[in-house]
Amino acid sequence: MTISEFDLIKKYFLSSTTNPDLVSVGIGDDAAVINTRPGEQLVISVDTLNLGVHFPEQSSAFDIGYKALAVNLSDLAAMGAQPMWFTLAVSLPSVDEEWLEQFSLGMLSLAQQYDLCLVGGDTTKGPLSITIQIAGTVPSGKGLTRSGARVGDDIYVTGTLGDAAAALAACENKAKFNADDMGVIMQRLNRPTPRVAVGLALSSIASACIDISDGLAADLGHILEASQAGADIRLNALPLSDSLLQLDVQSRTAFALYGGDDYELCFTAPATASKEIESLQATLDCAITCIGQVISEAGLYQVDNESHINLDIKGFDHFQVS
């Protein structure tokens, strides 16, 4: 028996409301009705993931569901927002209930970690594509943006860089790793860790913030452009995993600087906040590394070994002609 669209939604996506005081109407009507608290602002983001672009064809349904929500959570983390609700639009070539069960388990298992409520969406027939719109809240006027970096601020990144890009390269036979290292970097590609707790903690510390989805150089470049500033970074300070350190210097640096899909945070903060940021590492169990400083001269520069070399500000671009 073929399952209907509405039965599909009820069976796999009808999650319990975790914020009953804020969600007046959830799944089951034409639209969700959300209440807001006084003194708060909504922060809203949307991302689409397509087969063969955002996840390899061999990706498991669980990993696809997990990552689809994780990348949206990362956007809220970059804004210093508390995640609250999301909607899901999924296009499916056919109804595969085993696939749907694993997909929903991956997505909703992550949602539960953040008390995040699925409040609506849509299902259609077509090439595999997942679009999630996510919403969260920040105290009025307290959300982080890309435009607040100031000359003299330190530049930080969370976690390690380049693992996901290296994993994708390995899937395309453009890089080689042993089985153990391959397992580590594939986990980073398929199940990135949204730095929500870090983003919330940075809301009163950071001057600017962005999540690293298209590569450090490109995304730091967005901060610099919005803030009308430049940056000196130390390539030998870029945080790399033990797996990435197995590669030659040129390859691992390229993955860390220009590879996408890290979903770590890059942020700036006044030098006076260094001790406070250092203490966050232990409190939140997340590595936070200072990689450079904001300067007045426009552009991105390498300052290793007493050199001052201009670096390309580039990254992944869906419409870039190769």
KOLKEDREN-411389 format. One record per residue: z, x, y of N, C-alpha, C in turn; residue number from 0. Coordinates in Angstrom, 2 decimals. Layout:
KOLKEDREN-411389
R       n_z       n_x       n_y      ca_z      ca_x      ca_y       c_z       c_x       c_y   pos
R         Z         X         Y         Z         X         Y         Z         X         Y   NUM
...
//
This chain:
KOLKEDREN-411389
R       n_z       n_x       n_y      ca_z      ca_x      ca_y       c_z       c_x       c_y   pos
R      0.00      0.85     -1.20      0.00      0.00      0.00      0.00      0.88      1.25     0
R     -0.86      0.54      2.21     -0.96      1.32      3.45      0.14      0.90      4.42     1
R      0.84      1.86      4.97      1.91      1.57      5.91      1.31      1.30      7.29     2
R      1.84      0.30      7.99      1.34     -0.04      9.32      1.91      0.91     10.36     3
R      1.29      0.90     11.54      1.76      1.74     12.64      3.21      1.45     12.98     4
R      3.57      0.16     13.03      4.92     -0.20     13.47      5.96      0.08     12.39     5
R      5.56     -0.08     11.13      6.47      0.29     10.04      6.66      1.79     10.00     6
R      5.60      2.53     10.31      5.68      4.00     10.36      6.72      4.43     11.40     7
R      6.66      3.81     12.57      7.61      4.15     13.64      9.03      3.83     13.22     8
R      9.23      2.66     12.64     10.58      2.26     12.22     11.12      3.19     11.14     9
R     10.26      3.59     10.21     10.71      4.38      9.07     11.04      5.82      9.44    10
R     10.23      6.42     10.32     10.37      7.85     10.55     10.90      8.24     11.93    11
R     10.84      7.34     12.90     11.18      7.74     14.26     12.20      6.87     14.96    12
R     12.76      5.88     14.27     13.75      5.02     14.89     15.12      5.68     14.76    13
R     15.42      6.55     15.72     16.69      7.26     15.70     17.75      6.45     16.41    14
R     19.02      6.73     16.10     20.11      6.02     16.77     20.24      6.51     18.20    15
R     20.67      5.65     19.07     20.85      6.00     20.47     22.15      6.76     20.63    16
R     22.05      8.01     21.11     23.24      8.83     21.26     23.89      8.66     22.63    17
R     23.19      8.01     23.56     23.74      7.78     24.90     23.65      6.28     25.22    18
R     24.43      5.44     24.50     24.29      4.00     24.66     24.60      3.50     26.06    19
R     25.41      4.25     26.80     25.72      3.83     28.16     24.57      4.10     29.13    20
R     23.62      4.96     28.73     22.52      5.34     29.61     21.17      4.77     29.15    21
R     21.04      4.46     27.88     19.79      3.90     27.37     19.98      2.39     27.20    22
R     19.40      1.63     28.12     19.50      0.17     28.03     18.53     -0.39     27.00    23
R     17.30      0.13     26.99     16.28     -0.30     26.04     15.61      0.94     25.48    24
R     15.60      1.07     24.16     14.97      2.22     23.53     13.72      1.81     22.76    25
R     13.55      2.36     21.55     12.38      2.08     20.74     12.35      0.60     20.36    26
R     11.17     -0.02     20.45     11.01     -1.40     20.05     10.43     -2.30     21.12    27
R     10.46     -1.85     22.37      9.85     -2.61     23.46      8.66     -1.83     24.01    28
R      8.03     -2.39     25.04      6.85     -1.74     25.61      7.19     -0.47     26.38    29
R      8.42     -0.35     26.81      8.86      0.85     27.53     10.37      0.97     27.41    30
R     10.86      2.19     27.59     12.30      2.42     27.58     12.88      2.10     28.95    31
R     14.13      1.70     28.96     14.85      1.46     30.21     16.07      2.39     30.21    32
R     16.11      3.28     31.19     17.13      4.32     31.27     17.97      4.14     32.52    33
R     19.29      4.24     32.36     20.18      4.24     33.51     20.42      5.68     33.96    34
R     20.69      5.88     35.22     21.03      7.21     35.73     22.40      7.15     36.39    35
R     23.06      8.30     36.40     24.38      8.37     37.01     24.26      8.76     38.49    36
R     25.20      8.31     39.32     25.20      8.73     40.73     25.34     10.25     40.82    37
R     24.66     10.84     41.78     24.77     12.28     42.00     23.97     13.13     41.05    38
R     23.07     12.52     40.27     22.23     13.28     39.35     20.75     13.04     39.64    39
R     19.94     14.02     39.28     18.49     13.87     39.37     17.89     14.01     37.98    40
R     16.78     13.28     37.76     16.05     13.41     36.51     15.14     14.64     36.55    41
R     15.07     15.35     35.45     14.14     16.47     35.28     13.24     16.09     34.11    42
R     11.93     16.05     34.34     10.99     15.54     33.35      9.89     16.56     33.09    43
R      9.57     16.76     31.80      8.51     17.69     31.43      7.71     17.10     30.27    44
R      6.48     17.55     30.09      5.65     17.08     28.99      4.81     18.24     28.46    45
R      4.66     18.30     27.14      3.85     19.33     26.49      3.07     18.71     25.34    46
R      1.86     19.21     25.13      1.03     18.81     24.00      0.80     20.01     23.10    47
R      0.94     19.79     21.80      0.67     20.83     20.81     -0.47     20.36     19.92    48
R     -1.49     21.22     19.77     -2.66     20.89     18.97     -2.80     21.85     17.78    49
R     -3.28     21.29     16.68     -3.51     22.09     15.48     -4.51     23.21     15.77    50
R     -4.17     24.42     15.33     -5.05     25.56     15.51     -4.94     26.25     16.85    51
R     -4.20     25.61     17.79     -3.98     26.21     19.10     -2.52     26.62     19.26    52
R     -1.62     25.69     18.98     -0.19     25.93     19.17      0.54     26.22     17.86    53
R     -0.08     25.90     16.76      0.51     26.23     15.46     -0.62     26.46     14.46    54
R     -0.47     27.47     13.58     -1.50     27.76     12.59     -1.66     26.59     11.62    55
R     -2.82     26.50     10.98     -3.10     25.40     10.06     -2.14     25.39      8.88    56
R     -1.59     26.57      8.51     -0.69     26.62      7.37      0.75     26.27      7.72    57
R      1.02     25.92      8.98      2.39     25.59      9.40      2.90     24.37      8.63    58
R      4.17     24.41      8.27      4.77     23.28      7.57      5.01     22.13      8.54    59
R      5.06     20.92      8.01      5.31     19.74      8.84      6.68     19.85      9.52    60
R      7.68     20.36      8.81      9.02     20.52      9.39      8.95     21.44     10.60    61
R      8.26     22.58     10.46      8.17     23.54     11.55      7.41     22.95     12.74    62
R      6.37     22.18     12.48      5.60     21.57     13.56      6.48     20.59     14.36    63
R      7.25     19.77     13.64      8.14     18.84     14.32      9.21     19.55     15.12    64
R      9.77     20.60     14.53     10.81     21.38     15.21     10.27     22.02     16.48    65
R      9.13     22.70     16.34      8.59     23.45     17.48      8.13     22.52     18.59    66
R      7.56     21.37     18.23      7.09     20.43     19.25      8.21     20.04     20.20    67
R      9.41     19.83     19.66     10.55     19.49     20.51     11.15     20.73     21.16    68
R     11.17     21.84     20.44     11.79     23.07     20.97     11.12     23.54     22.25    69
R      9.78     23.47     22.31      9.10     23.97     23.50      9.39     23.09     24.72    70
R      9.64     21.82     24.49     10.02     20.94     25.59     11.46     21.19     26.03    71
R     12.33     21.42     25.08     13.71     21.77     25.41     13.75     23.06     26.23    72
R     12.85     23.98     25.92     12.80     25.24     26.66     12.47     25.01     28.13    73
R     11.59     24.05     28.41     11.26     23.72     29.80     12.50     23.22     30.55    74
R     13.29     22.37     29.90     14.51     21.87     30.56     15.52     23.00     30.74    75
R     15.58     23.90     29.76     16.49     25.05     29.88     16.16     25.87     31.12    76
R     14.86     26.05     31.38     14.43     26.83     32.54     14.80     26.17     33.86    77
R     15.04     24.88     33.83     15.43     24.15     35.04     16.94     23.99     35.15    78
R     17.68     24.49     34.15     19.13     24.32     34.15     19.55     22.89     33.92    79
R     18.74     22.15     33.14     18.98     20.72     32.95     19.63     20.42     31.60    80
R     20.40     19.34     31.58     20.99     18.84     30.35     20.02     17.86     29.69    81
R     19.51     18.17     28.50     18.55     17.27     27.84     19.20     15.92     27.51    82
R     18.43     14.85     27.66     18.97     13.51     27.41     18.08     12.66     26.52    83
R     16.79     12.53     26.84     15.89     11.62     26.13     14.52     12.26     25.96    84
R     13.75     11.74     25.00     12.35     12.15     24.90     11.53     11.03     24.30    85
R     10.22     11.08     24.57      9.26     10.18     23.95      8.25     11.01     23.18    86
R      7.64     10.40     22.17      6.73     11.10     21.27      5.42     10.34     21.13    87
R      4.31     11.01     21.36      2.99     10.46     21.06      2.34     11.38     20.02    88
R      2.01     10.84     18.88      1.45     11.65     17.81      0.13     11.06     17.33    89
R     -0.87     11.93     17.24     -2.18     11.55     16.71     -2.29     12.13     15.30    90
R     -2.62     11.27     14.33     -2.67     11.68     12.93     -4.04     11.39     12.34    91
R     -4.61     12.33     11.58     -5.91     12.06     10.94     -5.80     11.00      9.86    92
R     -4.61     10.89      9.23     -4.35      9.88      8.21     -2.84      9.75      8.05    93
R     -2.41      8.72      7.35     -0.97      8.54      7.12     -0.58      9.26      5.83    94
R      0.12     10.36      5.99      0.65     11.13      4.87      2.16     11.03      4.97    95
R      2.77     10.18      4.15      4.20      9.90      4.31      5.07     11.11      4.01    96
R      4.65     11.94      3.08      5.43     13.16      2.79      5.42     14.07      4.01    97
R      4.24     14.22      4.63      4.12     15.04      5.84      4.97     14.45      6.96    98
R      4.89     13.14      7.16      5.63     12.47      8.22      7.14     12.62      8.04    99
R      7.59     12.53      6.80      9.02     12.67      6.55      9.51     14.04      6.96   100
R      8.77     15.08      6.59      9.16     16.45      6.94      9.02     16.70      8.45   101
R      7.97     16.17      9.04      7.78     16.31     10.48      8.94     15.68     11.25   102
R      9.30     14.47     10.89     10.39     13.79     11.59     11.73     14.49     11.34   103
R     11.92     15.01     10.13     13.16     15.75      9.84     13.27     16.99     10.73   104
R     12.18     17.72     10.88     12.19     18.91     11.72     12.49     18.58     13.16   105
R     11.84     17.56     13.67     12.02     17.18     15.07     13.40     16.59     15.33   106
R     13.83     15.66     14.48     15.09     14.96     14.73     16.30     15.82     14.40   107
R     16.15     16.81     13.51     17.26     17.73     13.25     17.59     18.54     14.49   108
R     16.54     18.94     15.22     16.77     19.66     16.48     17.30     18.72     17.55   109
R     16.80     17.50     17.59     17.28     16.52     18.56     18.77     16.29     18.40   110
R     19.23     16.24     17.17     20.65     16.00     16.92     21.53     17.13     17.44   111
R     21.00     18.35     17.40     21.77     19.50     17.90     22.09     19.36     19.38   112
R     21.25     18.63     20.11     21.42     18.50     21.56     21.75     17.07     21.98   113
R     22.17     16.23     21.01     22.46     14.82     21.30     21.32     14.18     22.08   114
R     20.11     14.49     21.66     18.91     14.07     22.36     18.36     12.81     21.69   115
R     18.03     11.82     22.48     17.65     10.51     21.96     16.15     10.25     22.11   116
R     15.49      9.90     20.99     14.09      9.46     21.02     14.06      7.99     21.46   117
R     13.41      7.71     22.60     13.48      6.37     23.17     12.15      5.62     23.17   118
R     11.08      6.24     22.67      9.80      5.54     22.65      8.66      6.47     22.34   119
R      7.43      5.92     22.32      6.26      6.75     22.07      5.07      5.95     21.61   120
R      4.16      6.63     20.88      2.93      5.99     20.45      2.37      6.76     19.26   121
R      1.68      6.04     18.38      0.98      6.68     17.27     -0.47      6.23     17.29   122
R     -1.39      7.18     17.05     -2.82      6.87     17.02     -3.47      7.65     15.88   123
R     -4.68      7.25     15.51     -5.45      7.96     14.51     -6.41      8.92     15.21   124
R     -6.42     10.18     14.76     -7.29     11.18     15.34     -6.88     12.56     14.88   125
R     -7.48     13.62     15.42     -7.08     14.99     15.07     -5.60     15.20     15.35   126
R     -4.93     16.01     14.51     -3.50     16.21     14.64     -3.13     16.77     16.01   127
R     -2.32     16.04     16.74     -1.88     16.42     18.07     -0.54     15.76     18.35   128
R      0.36     16.50     18.96      1.70     15.99     19.26      1.98     16.19     20.74   129
R      2.34     15.11     21.41      2.73     15.19     22.82      4.15     14.65     22.95   130
R      5.01     15.45     23.57      6.39     15.03     23.81      6.66     15.10     25.31   131
R      7.22     14.02     25.82      7.74     14.02     27.19      9.25     14.01     27.08   132
R      9.89     14.91     27.78     11.33     15.06     27.69     11.96     14.88     29.06   133
R     13.16     14.34     29.09     13.87     14.13     30.36     15.31     14.59     30.22   134
R     15.81     15.15     31.29     17.21     15.56     31.35     17.74     15.34     32.75   135
R     18.95     15.80     32.97     19.57     15.59     34.27     20.17     16.89     34.81   136
R     20.20     16.97     36.13     20.91     18.04     36.83     21.68     17.40     37.98   137
R     22.78     18.02     38.39     23.44     17.54     39.60     22.45     17.60     40.77   138
R     22.49     16.64     41.63     21.51     16.56     42.72     21.42     17.87     43.50   139
R     20.19     18.38     43.62     19.94     19.60     44.39     20.29     20.88     43.68   140
R     20.70     20.82     42.38     21.17     22.02     41.68     20.19     22.54     40.64   141
R     19.03     21.92     40.49     18.09     22.38     39.48     17.49     23.73     39.81   142
R     17.26     24.55     38.78     16.63     25.86     38.97     15.12     25.67     39.17   143
R     14.52     26.54     39.96     13.07     26.51     40.18     12.52     27.93     40.09   144
R     11.21     28.05     40.28     10.57     29.36     40.26     10.57     30.05     41.62   145
R     10.94     29.35     42.65     10.68     29.83     44.01     11.87     30.48     44.71   146
R     12.96     30.74     43.99     14.16     31.22     44.67     14.42     32.70     44.61   147
R     13.55     33.47     43.95     13.79     34.92     43.82     13.76     35.60     45.18   148
R     14.67     36.53     45.39     14.77     37.26     46.66     14.71     38.77     46.42   149
R     14.20     39.47     47.40     14.11     40.93     47.31     15.49     41.51     47.01   150
R     15.55     42.39     46.03     16.82     42.98     45.62     17.45     42.31     44.42   151
R     16.98     41.10     44.07     17.50     40.43     42.87     17.15     41.24     41.63   152
R     18.03     41.17     40.63     17.72     41.73     39.32     16.88     40.73     38.53   153
R     16.08     41.24     37.59     15.25     40.39     36.73     15.76     40.52     35.30   154
R     15.99     39.40     34.65     16.55     39.37     33.30     15.65     38.58     32.36   155
R     15.78     38.87     31.06     15.19     38.03     30.02     16.23     37.82     28.93   156
R     16.13     36.69     28.25     17.01     36.43     27.11     16.32     36.85     25.82   157
R     17.12     37.06     24.79     16.59     37.32     23.45     15.72     38.55     23.36   158
R     14.71     38.48     22.50     13.73     39.55     22.35     12.34     38.99     22.64   159
R     11.42     39.89     22.96     10.07     39.48     23.37      9.01     39.97     22.39   160
R      7.95     39.19     22.26      6.77     39.63     21.52      6.71     39.26     20.06   161
R      7.80     38.77     19.48      7.81     38.49     18.04      6.82     37.40     17.65   162
R      6.79     36.31     18.41      5.92     35.20     18.06      4.45     35.60     18.15   163
R      4.10     36.33     19.20      2.71     36.78     19.34      2.33     37.73     18.22   164
R      3.27     38.58     17.81      3.00     39.49     16.70      2.81     38.71     15.40   165
R      3.59     37.66     15.21      3.46     36.84     14.00      2.09     36.16     13.96   166
R      1.66     35.65     15.10      0.35     35.01     15.15     -0.75     36.03     14.87   167
R     -0.61     37.23     15.41     -1.59     38.29     15.15     -1.62     38.64     13.66   168
R     -0.45     38.66     13.04     -0.39     38.96     11.60     -1.07     37.86     10.79   169
R     -0.90     36.61     11.22     -1.57     35.49     10.53     -3.08     35.61     10.63   170
R     -3.55     36.25     11.68     -4.99     36.43     11.89     -5.46     37.81     11.41   171
R     -4.59     38.50     10.65     -4.90     39.82     10.08     -5.19     40.87     11.16   172
R     -4.53     40.72     12.30     -4.69     41.69     13.39     -3.48     42.61     13.51   173
R     -2.47     42.40     12.68     -1.27     43.25     12.64     -0.69     43.14     11.25   174
R      0.04     44.16     10.83      0.62     44.17      9.49      2.12     44.43      9.55   175
R      2.86     43.65      8.75      4.31     43.80      8.63      4.69     43.69      7.16   176
R      5.83     44.29      6.79      6.32     44.09      5.43      6.87     42.67      5.30   177
R      7.19     42.26      4.08      7.58     40.87      3.82      8.81     40.47      4.61   178
R      9.81     41.35      4.70     11.04     41.01      5.41     10.78     40.81      6.90   179
R     10.07     41.74      7.49      9.78     41.63      8.92      8.88     40.43      9.21   180
R      7.96     40.16      8.29      7.07     39.01      8.47      7.89     37.72      8.48   181
R      8.89     37.64      7.63      9.75     36.47      7.61     10.49     36.28      8.92   182
R     10.96     37.38      9.49     11.70     37.32     10.76     10.81     36.84     11.89   183
R      9.65     37.43     12.04      8.80     37.07     13.18      8.15     35.70     13.00   184
R      7.89     35.28     11.77      7.36     33.93     11.56      8.40     32.87     11.94   185
R      9.65     33.18     11.69     10.72     32.26     12.12     10.73     32.13     13.63   186
R     10.47     33.22     14.33     10.43     33.20     15.79      9.23     32.41     16.29   187
R      8.12     32.47     15.57      6.94     31.71     15.95      7.13     30.22     15.68   188
R      7.64     29.90     14.51      7.71     28.50     14.08      8.94     27.74     14.58   189
R     10.04     28.46     14.78     11.28     27.78     15.17     11.97     28.54     16.32   190
R     11.34     28.54     17.50     11.96     29.21     18.64     13.29     28.56     19.00   191
R     14.17     29.34     19.59     15.49     28.84     19.98     15.49     28.43     21.44   192
R     15.58     27.14     21.74     15.64     26.74     23.15     16.95     27.25     23.78   193
R     16.85     27.92     24.91     18.03     28.52     25.54     18.70     27.53     26.50   194
R     18.99     26.35     25.99     19.56     25.29     26.83     20.92     25.70     27.38   195
R     21.79     26.23     26.52     23.14     26.60     26.97     23.07     27.69     28.04   196
R     22.14     28.63     27.89     21.98     29.68     28.89     21.51     29.08     30.21   197
R     20.52     28.20     30.14     20.01     27.57     31.36     21.09     26.80     32.10   198
R     21.92     26.08     31.37     23.01     25.34     32.01     24.00     26.29     32.67   199
R     24.30     27.40     32.00     25.24     28.36     32.57     24.66     29.07     33.79   200
R     23.34     29.21     33.82     22.69     29.93     34.93     22.51     29.07     36.17   201
R     22.74     27.78     36.07     22.43     26.87     37.17     23.16     27.24     38.46   202
R     24.31     27.88     38.32     25.06     28.29     39.52     24.99     29.80     39.76   203
R     24.15     30.50     38.98     24.08     31.96     39.07     22.68     32.43     39.44   204
R     21.66     31.94     38.73     20.29     32.43     38.90     19.68     31.95     40.21   205
R     18.79     32.77     40.75     18.07     32.39     41.96     16.71     31.77     41.63   206
R     16.15     32.11     40.46     14.88     31.54     40.00     14.84     31.67     38.49   207
R     14.07     30.79     37.83     14.03     30.83     36.37     12.73     30.21     35.86   208
R     12.28     30.68     34.70     11.10     30.14     34.04     11.25     30.41     32.56   209
R     10.62     29.58     31.71     10.61     29.93     30.29      9.33     30.70     29.97   210
R      9.43     31.59     29.01      8.32     32.49     28.69      7.49     31.85     27.59   211
R      6.44     31.16     27.99      5.55     30.50     27.03      4.19     31.18     26.96   212
R      3.73     31.74     28.05      2.40     32.36     28.11      2.45     33.87     28.17   213
R      3.63     34.46     28.02      3.80     35.90     28.10      4.62     36.29     29.31   214
R      5.43     37.33     29.17      6.32     37.75     30.24      5.57     38.03     31.53   215
R      4.47     38.79     31.48      3.76     39.17     32.70      3.27     37.93     33.44   216
R      2.68     36.99     32.71      2.15     35.79     33.35      3.26     34.92     33.92   217
R      4.32     34.73     33.15      5.36     33.80     33.59      6.25     34.41     34.68   218
R      6.56     35.69     34.59      7.23     36.35     35.71      6.32     36.31     36.93   219
R      5.02     36.43     36.70      4.07     36.33     37.80      4.17     35.00     38.53   220
R      4.45     33.92     37.80      4.61     32.61     38.44      5.83     32.60     39.36   221
R      6.91     33.23     38.93      8.10     33.35     39.79      7.76     34.13     41.05   222
R      7.06     35.25     40.86      6.74     36.12     42.00      5.83     35.41     42.99   223
R      4.85     34.68     42.48      3.94     33.95     43.36      4.69     32.86     44.12   224
R      5.52     32.10     43.41      6.25     31.02     44.06      7.26     31.54     45.06   225
R      7.81     32.73     44.78      8.83     33.32     45.65      8.26     34.27     46.69   226
R      6.93     34.47     46.66      6.25     35.38     47.60      6.89     36.76     47.57   227
R      6.96     37.32     46.37      7.58     38.63     46.17      6.85     39.37     45.06   228
R      7.31     40.59     44.76      6.77     41.39     43.69      7.90     41.86     42.79   229
R      7.57     42.70     41.80      8.60     43.15     40.87      8.30     44.54     40.33   230
R      9.35     45.33     40.20      9.32     46.57     39.44     10.00     46.29     38.11   231
R      9.33     46.56     36.99      9.98     46.39     35.70      9.90     47.68     34.90   232
R     10.87     47.87     34.03     10.94     49.06     33.18     10.50     48.66     31.77   233
R      9.35     49.14     31.36      8.83     48.76     30.05      9.75     49.21     28.93   234
R     10.44     50.33     29.13     11.35     50.79     28.08     12.64     49.99     28.02   235
R     12.80     49.03     28.94     13.97     48.15     28.91     13.67     46.82     28.26   236
R     12.39     46.54     27.96     12.05     45.26     27.35     12.75     45.13     26.00   237
R     13.47     44.04     25.77     14.21     43.89     24.51     13.28     43.56     23.35   238
R     13.30     44.40     22.32     12.43     44.24     21.16     13.24     44.11     19.89   239
R     12.78     43.28     18.97     13.45     43.15     17.67     13.17     44.38     16.82   240
R     14.00     44.57     15.78     13.77     45.68     14.85     12.41     45.55     14.19   241
R     11.96     44.30     13.98     10.66     44.09     13.35      9.53     44.59     14.24   242
R      9.61     44.30     15.53      8.56     44.73     16.44      8.57     46.24     16.63   243
R      9.75     46.85     16.52      9.86     48.29     16.69      9.15     49.07     15.58   244
R      8.72     48.38     14.53      7.96     49.04     13.47      6.54     49.36     13.91   245
R      6.08     48.72     14.98      4.73     48.96     15.48      4.68     50.15     16.42   246
R      3.48     50.65     16.70      3.33     51.73     17.66      3.68     51.23     19.06   247
R      3.97     52.15     19.95      4.46     51.79     21.29      3.47     50.90     22.03   248
R      2.19     51.23     21.96      1.19     50.46     22.70      1.13     49.02     22.21   249
R      1.15     48.82     20.90      1.03     47.47     20.33      2.26     46.63     20.64   250
R      3.45     47.20     20.43      4.66     46.40     20.65      4.86     46.08     22.12   251
R      4.46     47.02     23.00      4.57     46.74     24.43      3.62     45.64     24.85   252
R      2.41     45.64     24.30      1.43     44.60     24.62      1.92     43.23     24.17   253
R      2.49     43.15     22.96      3.02     41.88     22.49      4.16     41.39     23.38   254
R      5.05     42.31     23.77      6.21     41.92     24.57      5.82     41.51     25.99   255
R      4.80     42.17     26.53      4.44     41.94     27.93      3.45     40.79     28.09   256
R      2.53     40.67     27.14      1.44     39.71     27.31      1.38     38.63     26.23   257
R      2.18     38.75     25.18      2.17     37.75     24.13      2.88     36.47     24.56   258
R      2.43     35.36     24.03      3.06     34.08     24.38      3.96     33.57     23.28   259
R      4.47     32.36     23.47      5.27     31.63     22.48      6.67     32.18     22.26   260
R      7.19     32.99     23.17      8.56     33.48     23.02      9.58     32.37     23.27   261
R      9.35     31.56     24.29     10.27     30.51     24.71     11.68     31.05     24.96   262
R     11.71     32.27     25.49     12.93     32.83     26.07     12.92     32.50     27.56   263
R     14.01     32.81     28.24     14.09     32.59     29.68     13.91     33.91     30.41   264
R     13.17     33.88     31.50     13.10     34.97     32.46     13.69     34.45     33.76   265
R     14.67     35.16     34.30     15.30     34.68     35.52     15.69     35.83     36.43   266
R     15.90     35.49     37.67     16.36     36.46     38.67     17.74     36.06     39.16   267
R     18.50     37.04     39.60     19.84     36.77     40.10     20.27     37.91     41.03   268
R     21.13     37.62     41.98     21.62     38.69     42.86     22.33     39.78     42.06   269
R     22.26     41.01     42.55     22.91     42.13     41.86     24.41     41.91     41.72   270
R     24.99     41.16     42.62     26.44     40.89     42.57     26.83     40.02     41.38   271
R     25.85     39.42     40.72     26.16     38.53     39.58     26.09     39.25     38.24   272
R     25.89     40.57     38.25     25.64     41.30     37.00     26.79     41.17     36.00   273
R     28.02     41.27     36.46     29.16     41.18     35.54     29.29     39.77     34.97   274
R     29.03     38.77     35.78     29.10     37.39     35.31     28.04     37.13     34.25   275
R     26.85     37.68     34.48     25.77     37.52     33.50     26.09     38.27     32.21   276
R     26.66     39.45     32.34     27.04     40.23     31.17     28.04     39.47     30.30   277
R     28.96     38.77     30.93     29.97     38.03     30.18     29.35     36.83     29.44   278
R     28.23     36.33     29.95     27.57     35.20     29.29     27.05     35.58     27.91   279
R     26.68     36.84     27.72     26.13     37.26     26.43     27.11     36.99     25.30   280
R     28.37     37.36     25.51     29.37     37.15     24.47     29.73     35.67     24.34   281
R     29.85     35.01     25.48     30.24     33.60     25.47     29.21     32.73     24.78   282
R     27.94     33.01     25.03     26.86     32.17     24.51     26.15     32.78     23.30   283
R     26.57     33.96     22.88     25.96     34.65     21.73     24.44     34.76     21.90   284
R     24.04     35.25     23.07     22.62     35.41     23.36     22.44     36.70     24.15   285
R     21.58     37.58     23.68     21.30     38.82     24.40     20.62     38.51     25.73   286
R     21.08     39.15     26.79     20.48     39.00     28.12     20.28     40.41     28.67   287
R     19.04     40.77     28.97     18.69     42.14     29.34     18.09     42.20     30.73   288
R     18.60     43.13     31.55     18.02     43.38     32.87     16.81     44.29     32.68   289
R     15.66     43.85     33.17     14.43     44.63     32.95     13.81     45.15     34.24   290
R     14.39     44.80     35.40     13.80     45.27     36.65     14.39     44.60     37.86   291
R     13.70     44.76     38.99     14.17     44.21     40.26     13.02     43.56     41.02   292
R     13.38     42.61     41.86     12.42     41.97     42.75     12.22     42.86     43.97   293
R     10.96     43.07     44.36     10.64     43.91     45.51      9.81     43.10     46.51   294
R      9.62     43.65     47.69      8.88     42.93     48.72      7.37     43.03     48.53   295
R      6.90     44.14     47.95      5.46     44.34     47.76      4.93     43.42     46.67   296
R      3.90     42.64     46.97      3.35     41.71     46.00      2.78     42.45     44.79   297
R      2.93     41.86     43.61      2.40     42.45     42.39      3.48     42.76     41.39   298
R      3.05     43.18     40.20      3.95     43.55     39.12      3.71     45.02     38.78   299
R      4.79     45.80     38.75      4.65     47.25     38.63      5.55     47.81     37.53   300
R      5.05     48.85     36.88      5.81     49.61     35.91      6.46     50.79     36.62   301
R      7.76     51.00     36.39      8.46     52.08     37.09      9.08     53.09     36.12   302
R      8.61     53.13     34.88      9.12     54.10     33.92      8.68     55.52     34.29   303
R      9.52     56.49     33.94      9.18     57.91     34.10      8.74     58.25     35.53   304
R      9.43     57.67     36.49      9.20     57.93     37.91      7.79     57.55     38.35   305
R      7.11     56.71     37.56      5.79     56.23     37.95      5.90     54.86     38.59   306
R      4.84     54.47     39.30      4.79     53.14     39.93      3.38     52.62     39.73   307
R      3.16     52.01     38.56      1.81     51.62     38.13      1.67     50.12     38.18   308
R      0.57     49.67     38.77      0.30     48.24     38.85     -0.05     47.70     37.46   309
R      0.60     46.60     37.07      0.34     45.96     35.79     -0.43     44.66     35.99   310
R     -1.27     44.32     35.05     -1.99     43.05     35.11     -1.01     41.90     34.97   311
R     -1.17     40.89     35.80     -0.42     39.66     35.63     -1.34     38.69     34.91   312
R     -1.21     38.67     33.61     -2.08     37.82     32.80     -1.29     37.33     31.60   313
R     -1.82     36.31     30.95     -1.18     35.76     29.76     -2.11     34.77     29.12   314
R     -1.58     33.95     28.24     -2.41     32.97     27.56     -2.90     31.91     28.53   315
R     -4.19     31.59     28.44     -4.79     30.57     29.28     -5.72     29.74     28.39   316
R     -5.45     28.43     28.29     -6.24     27.56     27.42     -7.72     27.55     27.79   317
R     -8.04     27.76     29.05     -9.42     27.61     29.51    -10.05     28.93     29.94   318
R     -9.38     30.03     29.59     -9.92     31.34     29.95    -11.14     31.65     29.10   319
R    -12.20     32.10     29.75    -13.42     32.46     29.01    -13.27     33.88     28.50   320
R    -13.41     34.06     27.19    -13.26     35.39     26.58    -14.57     36.17     26.62   321
//
